[in-house]
């Protein structure tokens, strides 16, 4: 079998969305509101949100950490997939963006599952560790400042249980990680982390081409 890709993902993207996305008015409204922001590109794609919600259900997740919440699309998808007694801790520093998120959590009736912490994520994650949180979480989603991805990864690896999952977003970085001419700080950080993950014997790994690239990691 050839290792050469047989699909033009751009050409079939519309088909994928049409045939697989189970959308609703609330998600559409959040995407439309976020699209007005100059940083709207930071929002995850609909198919990614649906995929993440599926993972939450597949592993019967009850406690989740999110590093980087933005306007709340990913947290909304995951929180709706959690059981009623589930908990999602959201780490962010921007009150304006997360105020939008809180409005949609309220509309979805999932606000009681979510704890938003407005502080540097590394500090929040370290506090969870200091409070005895190691091994107490089922899933972590990391989608924040790329320069600190490795630090967040190491902290989340401690916080999740064996067989728990870590999702790292933007790991293909619009293809820049594979372009040697790109040497900016963010690209170099992601490139270095990709190399580290490949050889990290603490985990099982798959780098998926969903959206901007998701590293799906299982803690051994």
WOQUI-V46581 format. One line per field, one symbol per residue. psi: psi as a letter, one per 40 degrees, with the letter a starting at -180 (. if undefined). burial: b if it has 9 or more other ideal C-beta (glycine too) atoms within 8 Angstrom, else e. A space follows every 50 residues. Layout:
psi->???
burial->???
//
This chain:
psi->hiehhehgdddeddddddedhgiiddddddddddeeiefdeehiiddddd ddddddddefidhihhhhdbeeddddddddeiideihhhhhiehdddedd dddddddefedeehhhhgihddddddddddefeheeidihhhgahddedd dddddddddiiheiihhhifeeffeddeheehfiddddddddddddddeh eeiiihhifhbehhhhhhh.
burial->eeeeeeeeeeebeeebbeeebeeeebbbbbbebbeeeeebeebbbbbbbb bbbbbbbebebbbbbbbbbbbbbbbbbbbbbbeeebbbbbbbeeeebbeb bbebbeebebbebbebbeeebbebbbebbeeebebebbbbbbbbebebbb ebbebbbbbbbeebbbbbbbbbbeeebeeeeeeeebbbbbbbbbebbeee eebebebeebbbbbbbbbbe
//
